[in-house]
Amino acid sequence: MGVNTKYSAVIFDLFDTIVDFHYSKLPLVTVNGTGVHTTGRAVYEVFSAQYNGVDFERFYDVFKTSFEEFEELKRSDQREYPNMERFVLLLKNLGIDPGRDSAELAGRMSSAHMNTLRLGMEMGYQSRGVLDALHGKYRLGLISNFDHSPTIRSLIGDLNLTKYFEAVIISAETGWRKPRREIFNKCLDQMDIEAAEAVFVGDNYEADIVGAKSAGMDAIWIRKKGATQDADTTLPDHVITSLPEILEVL
Ligand SMILES: [Mg+2]
């Protein structure tokens, strides 16, 4: 690696770029006779302490469909909504109206979900080496689509990543999700750099590549197995298959 003089800054996506998510680390739960790694049981325990009469199978079914509905809403609006809203929606879809306690219960369900989900988050085994190689040569930033910022802030602290990043931008705090240019601009503003000086690195074609290019940045796509890109739309500036390959570009 030398120093690519075109760029003064490298901005990263978080999940599946620097931090991996392992569903196999989530609790194993039996649903309709099948083993599933999920946060659903932990959330159900919080729920069922307050409401009995809904069995786990039914709860889990609505837990999944509410999640899909919530994700679709976020995707279509390109907005980020607080994670607890997913559980407000779940309660509604179960036909339960806890009245003014709704937010309180949904908040506790969200905490149980996040604490359990955290078990699956681990630093990619090559990530620290890459960050060490770039740190000091480039200014580094991070932009993550995630609906619960305390989880990201504590994860970054726990993994000892704070020192690498000048800016950590989380969709839960900006209200916009990648690929919206607003979230990229927020990071550029915070680092006080121009889009042309920065290159973005991420694995999600739509969120990361289309998003970064629309904000005027160059983009490096970590193309994971099976990932596709729209045939005639935005092209990444570089395509790699694993994070350490960025050292050949930078
Ligand atoms: Mg990602």
Boltz pocket constraint, residues with backbone or C-beta under 6 A from the ligand:
constraints:
  - pocket:
      binder: B
      contacts: [[A, 13], [A, 14], [A, 15], [A, 16], [A, 17], [A, 202], [A, 203], [A, 204]]
      max_distance: 6.0
